Amino acid sequence: MSRASDRLTTLLTEFREMEPATAPDGLDDPHTRAFLEAWKKLPADIGEPLFVGQAPLHSHNRWPYLWKFRRVDHDKLATLSDLPANVCRDLFVKLVSARLIYPDGTLAGAAENILST
């Protein structure tokens, strides 16, 4: 594992402990399931963020900071999910905001539950 991956894993611990119990309404649909399956298959491209200093103090600032470690190939994600690019990008934004996907390529428990239904 790289230094950036190790650091990301450590910083994600806090968010894994605060995972939402359930997914927000409206995300239990075939498009979301297709996206989540593709997210799990997409190789995580992790690198050091271009950021000077330590991680932000407050968790609401730290969550966006953690996404600076991940470079997402949205075109490949759309191809893997077999969804139109705009639908895929909208789902990406919703799932990141809901904290259902992690920048390391894993899923929150509530997202795993969506896949199991």
N, CA, C and O atoms as a Tinker XYZ file with bonds, in Angstrom:
   468  protein
     1  N      0.833000   -1.175000    0.000000    73     2
     2  CA     0.000000    0.000000    0.000000    64     1     3
     3  C      0.881000    1.243000    0.000000    63     2     4     5
     4  O      1.951000    1.255000    0.609000    81     3
     5  N      0.433000    2.267000   -0.674000    73     3     6
     6  CA     1.205000    3.509000   -0.727000    64     5     7
     7  C      0.957000    4.351000    0.520000    63     6     8     9
     8  O      0.021000    4.114000    1.284000    81     7
     9  N      1.807000    5.318000    0.694000    73     7    10
    10  CA     1.650000    6.247000    1.822000    64     9    11
    11  C      0.299000    6.954000    1.755000    63    10    12    13
    12  O     -0.369000    7.118000    2.776000    81    11
    13  N     -0.105000    7.371000    0.555000    73    11    14
    14  CA    -1.391000    8.058000    0.383000    64    13    15
    15  C     -2.548000    7.124000    0.743000    63    14    16    17
    16  O     -3.498000    7.549000    1.400000    81    15
    17  N     -2.480000    5.875000    0.327000    73    15    18
    18  CA    -3.539000    4.906000    0.645000    64    17    19
    19  C     -3.623000    4.664000    2.146000    63    18    20    21
    20  O     -4.712000    4.593000    2.714000    81    19
    21  N     -2.464000    4.537000    2.780000    73    19    22
    22  CA    -2.441000    4.344000    4.237000    64    21    23
    23  C     -3.066000    5.534000    4.963000    63    22    24    25
    24  O     -3.852000    5.373000    5.897000    81    23
    25  N     -2.700000    6.718000    4.514000    73    23    26
    26  CA    -3.230000    7.940000    5.144000    64    25    27
    27  C     -4.738000    8.035000    4.930000    63    26    28    29
    28  O     -5.480000    8.375000    5.852000    81    27
    29  N     -5.189000    7.732000    3.708000    73    27    30
    30  CA    -6.622000    7.766000    3.419000    64    29    31
    31  C     -7.367000    6.766000    4.290000    63    30    32    33
    32  O     -8.414000    7.097000    4.846000    81    31
    33  N     -6.852000    5.560000    4.419000    73    31    34
    34  CA    -7.484000    4.539000    5.253000    64    33    35
    35  C     -7.638000    5.023000    6.686000    63    34    36    37
    36  O     -8.688000    4.836000    7.300000    81    35
    37  N     -6.595000    5.643000    7.217000    73    35    38
    38  CA    -6.642000    6.165000    8.583000    64    37    39
    39  C     -7.701000    7.259000    8.711000    63    38    40    41
    40  O     -8.479000    7.267000    9.665000    81    39
    41  N     -7.727000    8.169000    7.762000    73    39    42
    42  CA    -8.683000    9.273000    7.829000    64    41    43
    43  C    -10.125000    8.809000    7.634000    63    42    44    45
    44  O    -11.052000    9.441000    8.141000    81    43
    45  N    -10.320000    7.712000    6.906000    73    43    46
    46  CA   -11.677000    7.212000    6.672000    64    45    47
    47  C    -12.275000    6.522000    7.897000    63    46    48    49
    48  O    -13.492000    6.349000    7.972000    81    47
    49  N    -11.447000    6.133000    8.844000    73    47    50
    50  CA   -11.921000    5.417000   10.033000    64    49    51
    51  C    -13.052000    6.176000   10.721000    63    50    52    53
    52  O    -14.066000    5.585000   11.092000    81    51
    53  N    -12.881000    7.455000   10.885000    73    51    54
    54  CA   -13.887000    8.295000   11.546000    64    53    55
    55  C    -15.230000    8.213000   10.811000    63    54    56    57
    56  O    -16.281000    8.118000   11.446000    81    55
    57  N    -15.194000    8.248000    9.491000    73    55    58
    58  CA   -16.425000    8.256000    8.718000    64    57    59
    59  C    -17.081000    6.877000    8.695000    63    58    60    61
    60  O    -18.306000    6.774000    8.633000    81    59
    61  N    -16.289000    5.840000    8.745000    73    59    62
    62  CA   -16.857000    4.488000    8.816000    64    61    63
    63  C    -17.606000    4.299000   10.135000    63    62    64    65
    64  O    -18.610000    3.588000   10.190000    81    63
    65  N    -17.115000    4.937000   11.190000    73    63    66
    66  CA   -17.775000    4.851000   12.498000    64    65    67
    67  C    -19.071000    5.654000   12.542000    63    66    68    69
    68  O    -19.916000    5.412000   13.404000    81    67
    69  N    -19.239000    6.609000   11.624000    73    67    70
    70  CA   -20.431000    7.466000   11.593000    64    69    71
    71  C    -21.333000    7.152000   10.394000    63    70    72    73
    72  O    -22.119000    8.002000    9.975000    81    71
    73  N    -21.226000    5.955000    9.847000    73    71    74
    74  CA   -22.002000    5.618000    8.656000    64    73    75
    75  C    -23.492000    5.779000    8.907000    63    74    76    77
    76  O    -23.973000    5.515000   10.009000    81    75
    77  N    -24.223000    6.212000    7.885000    73    75    78
    78  CA   -25.678000    6.281000    8.039000    64    77    79
    79  C    -26.246000    4.864000    8.156000    63    78    80    81
    80  O    -25.757000    3.933000    7.516000    81    79
    81  N    -27.280000    4.717000    8.978000    73    79    82
    82  CA   -27.894000    3.397000    9.174000    64    81    83
    83  C    -28.626000    2.940000    7.915000    63    82    84    85
    84  O    -28.650000    1.754000    7.588000    81    83
    85  N    -29.215000    3.896000    7.223000    73    83    86
    86  CA   -29.967000    3.571000    6.007000    64    85    87
    87  C    -29.641000    4.593000    4.934000    63    86    88    89
    88  O    -29.157000    5.690000    5.212000    81    87
    89  N    -29.916000    4.204000    3.713000    73    87    90
    90  CA   -29.728000    5.118000    2.583000    64    89    91
    91  C    -30.896000    6.099000    2.524000    63    90    92    93
    92  O    -32.006000    5.751000    2.926000    81    91
    93  N    -30.669000    7.306000    2.036000    73    91    94
    94  CA   -31.776000    8.249000    1.860000    64    93    95
    95  C    -32.824000    7.677000    0.906000    63    94    96    97
    96  O    -32.513000    6.862000    0.038000    81    95
    97  N    -34.054000    8.113000    1.080000    73    95    98
    98  CA   -35.123000    7.671000    0.185000    64    97    99
    99  C    -34.794000    8.011000   -1.262000    63    98   100   101
   100  O    -34.163000    9.028000   -1.549000    81    99
   101  N    -35.228000    7.148000   -2.157000    73    99   102
   102  CA   -35.063000    7.396000   -3.580000    64   101   103
   103  C    -33.797000    6.824000   -4.176000    63   102   104   105
   104  O    -33.562000    6.972000   -5.375000    81   103
   105  N    -32.967000    6.168000   -3.363000    73   103   106
   106  CA   -31.726000    5.613000   -3.892000    64   105   107
   107  C    -31.773000    4.093000   -4.049000    63   106   108   109
   108  O    -30.772000    3.473000   -4.408000    81   107
   109  N    -32.922000    3.501000   -3.784000    73   107   110
   110  CA   -33.060000    2.052000   -3.941000    64   109   111
   111  C    -33.716000    1.765000   -5.294000    63   110   112   113
   112  O    -34.889000    1.398000   -5.366000    81   111
   113  N    -32.940000    1.937000   -6.355000    73   111   114
   114  CA   -33.463000    1.745000   -7.706000    64   113   115
   115  C    -32.409000    1.057000   -8.570000    63   114   116   117
   116  O    -31.254000    0.950000   -8.156000    81   115
   117  N    -32.777000    0.596000   -9.745000    73   115   118
   118  CA   -31.815000   -0.121000  -10.602000    64   117   119
   119  C    -30.591000    0.709000  -11.001000    63   118   120   121
   120  O    -29.490000    0.167000  -11.097000    81   119
   121  N    -30.762000    2.001000  -11.232000    73   119   122
   122  CA   -29.613000    2.838000  -11.595000    64   121   123
   123  C    -28.602000    2.896000  -10.455000    63   122   124   125
   124  O    -27.397000    2.778000  -10.680000    81   123
   125  N    -29.091000    3.076000   -9.238000    73   123   126
   126  CA   -28.194000    3.134000   -8.086000    64   125   127
   127  C    -27.474000    1.803000   -7.907000    63   126   128   129
   128  O    -26.271000    1.778000   -7.648000    81   127
   129  N    -28.194000    0.709000   -8.042000    73   127   130
   130  CA   -27.568000   -0.607000   -7.911000    64   129   131
   131  C    -26.485000   -0.799000   -8.970000    63   130   132   133
   132  O    -25.403000   -1.304000   -8.672000    81   131
   133  N    -26.780000   -0.395000  -10.209000    73   131   134
   134  CA   -25.792000   -0.519000  -11.290000    64   133   135
   135  C    -24.558000    0.323000  -10.977000    63   134   136   137
   136  O    -23.430000   -0.126000  -11.179000    81   135
   137  N    -24.768000    1.534000  -10.487000    73   135   138
   138  CA   -23.646000    2.409000  -10.135000    64   137   139
   139  C    -22.805000    1.780000   -9.023000    63   138   140   141
   140  O    -21.579000    1.739000   -9.123000    81   139
   141  N    -23.456000    1.293000   -7.967000    73   139   142
   142  CA   -22.728000    0.720000   -6.835000    64   141   143
   143  C    -21.912000   -0.504000   -7.244000    63   142   144   145
   144  O    -20.785000   -0.686000   -6.783000    81   143
   145  N    -22.480000   -1.335000   -8.104000    73   143   146
   146  CA   -21.736000   -2.502000   -8.606000    64   145   147
   147  C    -20.506000   -2.035000   -9.397000    63   146   148   149
   148  O    -19.421000   -2.597000   -9.254000    81   147
   149  N    -20.684000   -1.017000  -10.220000    73   147   150
   150  CA   -19.570000   -0.485000  -11.008000    64   149   151
   151  C    -18.526000    0.151000  -10.098000    63   150   152   153
   152  O    -17.328000    0.006000  -10.344000    81   151
   153  N    -18.954000    0.850000   -9.058000    73   151   154
   154  CA   -18.028000    1.500000   -8.132000    64   153   155
   155  C    -17.099000    0.463000   -7.496000    63   154   156   157
   156  O    -15.903000    0.703000   -7.335000    81   155
   157  N    -17.658000   -0.676000   -7.142000    73   155   158
   158  CA   -16.851000   -1.729000   -6.529000    64   157   159
   159  C    -15.830000   -2.313000   -7.518000    63   158   160   161
   160  O    -14.779000   -2.801000   -7.103000    81   159
   161  N    -16.130000   -2.266000   -8.805000    73   159   162
   162  CA   -15.249000   -2.828000   -9.836000    64   161   163
   163  C    -14.198000   -1.829000  -10.328000    63   162   164   165
   164  O    -13.145000   -2.228000  -10.825000    81   163
   165  N    -14.480000   -0.553000  -10.191000    73   163   166
   166  CA   -13.571000    0.484000  -10.689000    64   165   167
   167  C    -12.307000    0.531000   -9.826000    63   166   168   169
   168  O    -12.399000    0.748000   -8.618000    81   167
   169  N    -11.136000    0.333000  -10.425000    73   167   170
   170  CA    -9.906000    0.403000   -9.623000    64   169   171
   171  C     -9.754000    1.786000   -8.981000    63   170   172   173
   172  O     -9.955000    2.812000   -9.632000    81   171
   173  N     -9.401000    1.795000   -7.710000    73   171   174
   174  CA    -9.229000    3.051000   -6.983000    64   173   175
   175  C     -7.876000    3.663000   -7.329000    63   174   176   177
   176  O     -6.831000    3.078000   -7.045000    81   175
   177  N     -7.903000    4.837000   -7.940000    73   175   178
   178  CA    -6.690000    5.578000   -8.291000    64   177   179
   179  C     -6.444000    6.591000   -7.178000    63   178   180   181
   180  O     -7.008000    7.685000   -7.181000    81   179
   181  N     -5.590000    6.208000   -6.224000    73   179   182
   182  CA    -5.329000    7.009000   -5.025000    64   181   183
   183  C     -3.967000    7.681000   -5.143000    63   182   184   185
   184  O     -2.989000    7.057000   -5.555000    81   183
   185  N     -3.914000    8.947000   -4.781000    73   183   186
   186  CA    -2.659000    9.691000   -4.778000    64   185   187
   187  C     -2.706000   10.770000   -3.725000    63   186   188   189
   188  O     -3.754000   11.037000   -3.137000    81   187
   189  N     -1.586000   11.379000   -3.495000    73   187   190
   190  CA    -1.517000   12.474000   -2.523000    64   189   191
   191  C     -2.304000   13.669000   -3.051000    63   190   192   193
   192  O     -2.123000   14.064000   -4.203000    81   191
   193  N     -3.170000   14.249000   -2.228000    73   191   194
   194  CA    -3.881000   15.446000   -2.675000    64   193   195
   195  C     -2.939000   16.643000   -2.751000    63   194   196   197
   196  O     -1.956000   16.722000   -2.014000    81   195
   197  N     -3.244000   17.549000   -3.631000    73   195   198
   198  CA    -2.463000   18.776000   -3.739000    64   197   199
   199  C     -3.000000   19.746000   -2.694000    63   198   200   201
   200  O     -3.829000   20.605000   -2.991000    81   199
   201  N     -2.524000   19.595000   -1.491000    73   199   202
   202  CA    -3.052000   20.327000   -0.356000    64   201   203
   203  C     -1.904000   20.575000    0.606000    63   202   204   205
   204  O     -1.165000   19.648000    0.937000    81   203
   205  N     -1.748000   21.788000    1.052000    73   203   206
   206  CA    -0.681000   22.129000    1.985000    64   205   207
   207  C     -1.220000   22.036000    3.402000    63   206   208   209
   208  O     -2.285000   22.575000    3.702000    81   207
   209  N     -0.491000   21.358000    4.269000    73   207   210
   210  CA    -0.873000   21.287000    5.668000    64   209   211
   211  C     -1.610000   20.011000    6.015000    63   210   212   213
   212  O     -1.648000   19.057000    5.239000    81   211
   213  N     -2.190000   20.018000    7.190000    73   211   214
   214  CA    -2.900000   18.858000    7.728000    64   213   215
   215  C     -4.329000   18.792000    7.190000    63   214   216   217
   216  O     -4.822000   19.727000    6.559000    81   215
   217  N     -4.969000   17.669000    7.458000    73   215   218
   218  CA    -6.385000   17.520000    7.110000    64   217   219
   219  C     -7.188000   18.558000    7.899000    63   218   220   221
   220  O     -6.821000   18.902000    9.023000    81   219
   221  N     -8.278000   19.056000    7.316000    73   219   222
   222  CA    -9.110000   20.030000    8.023000    64   221   223
   223  C     -9.590000   19.496000    9.380000    63   222   224   225
   224  O     -9.750000   18.288000    9.557000    81   223
   225  N     -9.812000   20.397000   10.320000    73   223   226
   226  CA   -10.229000   20.010000   11.668000    64   225   227
   227  C    -11.643000   19.443000   11.726000    63   226   228   229
   228  O    -11.881000   18.449000   12.412000    81   227
   229  N    -12.566000   20.053000   11.026000    73   227   230
   230  CA   -13.971000   19.678000   11.138000    64   229   231
   231  C    -14.350000   18.631000   10.098000    63   230   232   233
   232  O    -13.915000   18.699000    8.948000    81   231
   233  N    -15.171000   17.657000   10.513000    73   231   234
   234  CA   -15.507000   16.542000    9.626000    64   233   235
   235  C    -16.234000   16.993000    8.364000    63   234   236   237
   236  O    -16.081000   16.378000    7.308000    81   235
   237  N    -17.029000   18.068000    8.464000    73   235   238
   238  CA   -17.732000   18.526000    7.256000    64   237   239
   239  C    -16.745000   19.068000    6.217000    63   238   240   241
   240  O    -17.067000   19.107000    5.030000    81   239
   241  N    -15.570000   19.481000    6.637000    73   239   242
   242  CA   -14.514000   19.900000    5.705000    64   241   243
   243  C    -13.599000   18.732000    5.335000    63   242   244   245
   244  O    -13.023000   18.703000    4.247000    81   243
   245  N    -13.475000   17.776000    6.246000    73   243   246
   246  CA   -12.591000   16.639000    5.998000    64   245   247
   247  C    -13.149000   15.699000    4.924000    63   246   248   249
   248  O    -12.378000   15.133000    4.150000    81   247
   249  N    -14.470000   15.524000    4.863000    73   247   250
   250  CA   -15.059000   14.635000    3.861000    64   249   251
   251  C    -14.686000   15.073000    2.437000    63   250   252   253
   252  O    -14.197000   14.240000    1.674000    81   251
   253  N    -14.891000   16.329000    2.045000    73   251   254
   254  CA   -14.445000   16.740000    0.703000    64   253   255
   255  C    -12.930000   16.611000    0.524000    63   254   256   257
   256  O    -12.456000   16.286000   -0.565000    81   255
   257  N    -12.176000   16.867000    1.593000    73   255   258
   258  CA   -10.719000   16.725000    1.526000    64   257   259
   259  C    -10.328000   15.287000    1.183000    63   258   260   261
   260  O     -9.417000   15.070000    0.384000    81   259
   261  N    -11.004000   14.310000    1.774000    73   259   262
   262  CA   -10.679000   12.905000    1.518000    64   261   263
   263  C    -10.874000   12.539000    0.049000    63   262   264   265
   264  O    -10.168000   11.677000   -0.476000    81   263
   265  N    -11.820000   13.183000   -0.609000    73   263   266
   266  CA   -12.065000   12.896000   -2.025000    64   265   267
   267  C    -10.960000   13.457000   -2.912000    63   266   268   269
   268  O    -10.887000   13.115000   -4.093000    81   267
   269  N    -10.099000   14.314000   -2.364000    73   267   270
   270  CA    -8.959000   14.823000   -3.135000    64   269   271
   271  C     -7.884000   13.749000   -3.302000    63   270   272   273
   272  O     -6.994000   13.897000   -4.139000    81   271
   273  N     -7.953000   12.665000   -2.514000    73   271   274
   274  CA    -7.029000   11.549000   -2.657000    64   273   275
   275  C     -7.391000   10.679000   -3.875000    63   274   276   277
   276  O     -6.542000    9.956000   -4.395000    81   275
   277  N     -8.640000   10.751000   -4.322000    73   275   278
   278  CA    -9.142000    9.836000   -5.355000    64   277   279
   279  C     -9.333000   10.551000   -6.681000    63   278   280   281
   280  O     -9.948000   11.616000   -6.743000    81   279
   281  N     -8.807000    9.962000   -7.730000    73   279   282
   282  CA    -9.090000   10.420000   -9.090000    64   281   283
   283  C    -10.101000    9.437000   -9.670000    63   282   284   285
   284  O     -9.839000    8.238000   -9.755000    81   283
   285  N    -11.245000    9.953000  -10.062000    73   283   286
   286  CA   -12.331000    9.096000  -10.550000    64   285   287
   287  C    -12.428000    9.218000  -12.065000    63   286   288   289
   288  O    -12.545000   10.319000  -12.605000    81   287
   289  N    -12.379000    8.087000  -12.738000    73   287   290
   290  CA   -12.573000    8.027000  -14.185000    64   289   291
   291  C    -14.077000    7.893000  -14.433000    63   290   292   293
   292  O    -14.614000    6.787000  -14.487000    81   291
   293  N    -14.736000    9.027000  -14.580000    73   291   294
   294  CA   -16.193000    9.022000  -14.722000    64   293   295
   295  C    -16.648000    8.340000  -16.005000    63   294   296   297
   296  O    -17.715000    7.725000  -16.029000    81   295
   297  N    -15.870000    8.437000  -17.058000    73   295   298
   298  CA   -16.237000    7.760000  -18.304000    64   297   299
   299  C    -16.225000    6.245000  -18.123000    63   298   300   301
   300  O    -17.140000    5.552000  -18.566000    81   299
   301  N    -15.190000    5.742000  -17.473000    73   299   302
   302  CA   -15.111000    4.300000  -17.228000    64   301   303
   303  C    -16.216000    3.860000  -16.279000    63   302   304   305
   304  O    -16.780000    2.779000  -16.448000    81   303
   305  N    -16.527000    4.666000  -15.300000    73   303   306
   306  CA   -17.602000    4.359000  -14.357000    64   305   307
   307  C    -18.934000    4.269000  -15.094000    63   306   308   309
   308  O    -19.733000    3.374000  -14.821000    81   307
   309  N    -19.176000    5.182000  -16.016000    73   307   310
   310  CA   -20.411000    5.148000  -16.811000    64   309   311
   311  C    -20.452000    3.896000  -17.675000    63   310   312   313
   312  O    -21.504000    3.273000  -17.820000    81   311
   313  N    -19.319000    3.528000  -18.245000    73   311   314
   314  CA   -19.258000    2.321000  -19.076000    64   313   315
   315  C    -19.507000    1.074000  -18.232000    63   314   316   317
   316  O    -20.292000    0.209000  -18.619000    81   315
   317  N    -18.844000    0.980000  -17.083000    73   315   318
   318  CA   -19.016000   -0.182000  -16.208000    64   317   319
   319  C    -20.444000   -0.321000  -15.691000    63   318   320   321
   320  O    -20.944000   -1.433000  -15.519000    81   319
   321  N    -21.093000    0.810000  -15.447000    73   319   322
   322  CA   -22.455000    0.779000  -14.907000    64   321   323
   323  C    -23.512000    0.684000  -15.996000    63   322   324   325
   324  O    -24.683000    0.428000  -15.717000    81   323
   325  N    -23.086000    0.894000  -17.247000    73   323   326
   326  CA   -23.997000    0.899000  -18.387000    64   325   327
   327  C    -25.089000    1.964000  -18.205000    63   326   328   329
   328  O    -26.257000    1.757000  -18.535000    81   327
   329  N    -24.658000    3.106000  -17.669000    73   327   330
   330  CA   -25.559000    4.239000  -17.460000    64   329   331
   331  C    -25.080000    5.411000  -18.300000    63   330   332   333
   332  O    -23.887000    5.519000  -18.584000    81   331
   333  N    -26.002000    6.302000  -18.707000    73   331   334
   334  CA   -25.571000    7.523000  -19.389000    64   333   335
   335  C    -24.643000    8.334000  -18.472000    63   334   336   337
   336  O    -24.808000    8.325000  -17.252000    81   335
   337  N    -23.689000    9.018000  -19.056000    73   335   338
   338  CA   -22.691000    9.765000  -18.281000    64   337   339
   339  C    -23.325000   10.756000  -17.315000    63   338   340   341
   340  O    -22.871000   10.888000  -16.178000    81   339
   341  N    -24.375000   11.459000  -17.756000    73   339   342
   342  CA   -24.994000   12.453000  -16.865000    64   341   343
   343  C    -25.689000   11.789000  -15.672000    63   342   344   345
   344  O    -25.652000   12.324000  -14.564000    81   343
   345  N    -26.314000   10.645000  -15.883000    73   343   346
   346  CA   -26.967000    9.908000  -14.793000    64   345   347
   347  C    -25.906000    9.417000  -13.815000    63   346   348   349
   348  O    -26.079000    9.498000  -12.599000    81   347
   349  N    -24.821000    8.913000  -14.357000    73   347   350
   350  CA   -23.724000    8.408000  -13.532000    64   349   351
   351  C    -23.112000    9.518000  -12.679000    63   350   352   353
   352  O    -22.851000    9.313000  -11.494000    81   351
   353  N    -22.885000   10.676000  -13.263000    73   351   354
   354  CA   -22.316000   11.802000  -12.500000    64   353   355
   355  C    -23.279000   12.284000  -11.417000    63   354   356   357
   356  O    -22.859000   12.591000  -10.301000    81   355
   357  N    -24.568000   12.350000  -11.745000    73   355   358
   358  CA   -25.557000   12.754000  -10.737000    64   357   359
   359  C    -25.571000   11.776000   -9.566000    63   358   360   361
   360  O    -25.627000   12.189000   -8.407000    81   359
   361  N    -25.522000   10.482000   -9.868000    73   359   362
   362  CA   -25.492000    9.482000   -8.805000    64   361   363
   363  C    -24.214000    9.587000   -7.985000    63   362   364   365
   364  O    -24.244000    9.443000   -6.763000    81   363
   365  N    -23.109000    9.833000   -8.646000    73   363   366
   366  CA   -21.839000   10.004000   -7.932000    64   365   367
   367  C    -21.973000   11.119000   -6.896000    63   366   368   369
   368  O    -21.612000   10.934000   -5.733000    81   367
   369  N    -22.484000   12.257000   -7.307000    73   367   370
   370  CA   -22.639000   13.400000   -6.396000    64   369   371
   371  C    -23.578000   13.040000   -5.243000    63   370   372   373
   372  O    -23.282000   13.345000   -4.088000    81   371
   373  N    -24.700000   12.397000   -5.545000    73   371   374
   374  CA   -25.660000   12.015000   -4.498000    64   373   375
   375  C    -25.053000   11.027000   -3.513000    63   374   376   377
   376  O    -25.220000   11.170000   -2.302000    81   375
   377  N    -24.350000   10.028000   -4.029000    73   375   378
   378  CA   -23.805000    8.991000   -3.162000    64   377   379
   379  C    -22.630000    9.486000   -2.331000    63   378   380   381
   380  O    -22.446000    9.045000   -1.196000    81   379
   381  N    -21.837000   10.394000   -2.880000    73   379   382
   382  CA   -20.767000   11.014000   -2.092000    64   381   383
   383  C    -21.393000   11.871000   -0.996000    63   382   384   385
   384  O    -20.981000   11.796000    0.162000    81   383
   385  N    -22.383000   12.681000   -1.354000    73   383   386
   386  CA   -23.042000   13.557000   -0.373000    64   385   387
   387  C    -23.692000   12.760000    0.747000    63   386   388   389
   388  O    -23.670000   13.177000    1.905000    81   387
   389  N    -24.269000   11.613000    0.404000    73   387   390
   390  CA   -24.918000   10.759000    1.397000    64   389   391
   391  C    -23.911000    9.898000    2.158000    63   390   392   393
   392  O    -24.282000    9.163000    3.074000    81   391
   393  N    -22.638000    9.992000    1.775000    73   391   394
   394  CA   -21.553000    9.213000    2.377000    64   393   395
   395  C    -21.794000    7.713000    2.262000    63   394   396   397
   396  O    -21.533000    6.952000    3.194000    81   395
   397  N    -22.296000    7.305000    1.100000    73   395   398
   398  CA   -22.551000    5.888000    0.847000    64   397   399
   399  C    -21.427000    5.218000    0.072000    63   398   400   401
   400  O    -21.329000    3.991000    0.054000    81   399
   401  N    -20.572000    6.023000   -0.572000    73   399   402
   402  CA   -19.380000    5.482000   -1.226000    64   401   403
   403  C    -18.166000    6.179000   -0.634000    63   402   404   405
   404  O    -18.220000    7.338000   -0.225000    81   403
   405  N    -17.067000    5.428000   -0.602000    73   403   406
   406  CA   -15.828000    5.951000   -0.043000    64   405   407
   407  C    -14.796000    6.139000   -1.146000    63   406   408   409
   408  O    -14.818000    5.430000   -2.152000    81   407
   409  N    -13.891000    7.094000   -0.955000    73   407   410
   410  CA   -12.881000    7.347000   -1.982000    64   409   411
   411  C    -11.913000    6.180000   -2.199000    63   410   412   413
   412  O    -11.199000    6.156000   -3.202000    81   411
   413  N    -11.879000    5.225000   -1.287000    73   411   414
   414  CA   -10.998000    4.063000   -1.467000    64   413   415
   415  C    -11.649000    2.964000   -2.309000    63   414   416   417
   416  O    -11.051000    1.912000   -2.532000    81   415
   417  N    -12.885000    3.214000   -2.777000    73   415   418
   418  CA   -13.571000    2.254000   -3.634000    64   417   419
   419  C    -14.519000    1.325000   -2.900000    63   418   420   421
   420  O    -15.127000    0.450000   -3.517000    81   419
   421  N    -14.655000    1.498000   -1.606000    73   419   422
   422  CA   -15.557000    0.655000   -0.830000    64   421   423
   423  C    -16.913000    1.328000   -0.668000    63   422   424   425
   424  O    -17.114000    2.472000   -1.075000    81   423
   425  N    -17.839000    0.586000   -0.061000    73   423   426
   426  CA   -19.196000    1.066000    0.149000    64   425   427
   427  C    -19.521000    1.107000    1.628000    63   426   428   429
   428  O    -18.999000    0.313000    2.410000    81   427
   429  N    -20.377000    2.026000    2.006000    73   427   430
   430  CA   -20.927000    2.047000    3.346000    64   429   431
   431  C    -21.906000    0.868000    3.485000    63   430   432   433
   432  O    -22.400000    0.339000    2.490000    81   431
   433  N    -22.169000    0.478000    4.710000    73   431   434
   434  CA   -23.088000   -0.639000    4.956000    64   433   435
   435  C    -24.460000   -0.426000    4.332000    63   434   436   437
   436  O    -25.053000   -1.366000    3.802000    81   435
   437  N    -24.974000    0.814000    4.391000    73   435   438
   438  CA   -26.292000    1.094000    3.805000    64   437   439
   439  C    -26.272000    0.890000    2.297000    63   438   440   441
   440  O    -27.276000    0.479000    1.717000    81   439
   441  N    -25.144000    1.172000    1.656000    73   439   442
   442  CA   -25.026000    0.946000    0.209000    64   441   443
   443  C    -24.957000   -0.557000   -0.085000    63   442   444   445
   444  O    -25.544000   -1.030000   -1.058000    81   443
   445  N    -24.250000   -1.289000    0.746000    73   443   446
   446  CA   -24.221000   -2.748000    0.599000    64   445   447
   447  C    -25.632000   -3.317000    0.733000    63   446   448   449
   448  O    -25.995000   -4.263000    0.033000    81   447
   449  N    -26.427000   -2.736000    1.638000    73   447   450
   450  CA   -27.813000   -3.179000    1.813000    64   449   451
   451  C    -28.640000   -2.939000    0.555000    63   450   452   453
   452  O    -29.509000   -3.746000    0.223000    81   451
   453  N    -28.382000   -1.847000   -0.142000    73   451   454
   454  CA   -29.088000   -1.566000   -1.405000    64   453   455
   455  C    -28.799000   -2.685000   -2.408000    63   454   456   457
   456  O    -29.696000   -3.140000   -3.119000    81   455
   457  N    -27.561000   -3.114000   -2.456000    73   455   458
   458  CA   -27.177000   -4.176000   -3.384000    64   457   459
   459  C    -27.775000   -5.522000   -3.032000    63   458   460   461
   460  O    -27.984000   -6.360000   -3.908000    81   459
   461  N    -28.048000   -5.732000   -1.766000    73   459   462
   462  CA   -28.571000   -7.040000   -1.342000    64   461   463
   463  C    -30.086000   -7.157000   -1.455000    63   462   464   465
   464  O    -30.652000   -8.222000   -1.210000    81   463
   465  N    -30.744000   -6.053000   -1.829000    73   463   466
   466  CA   -32.212000   -6.127000   -1.959000    64   465   467
   467  C    -32.626000   -6.488000   -3.361000    63   466   468
   468  O    -33.819000   -6.592000   -3.644000    81   467
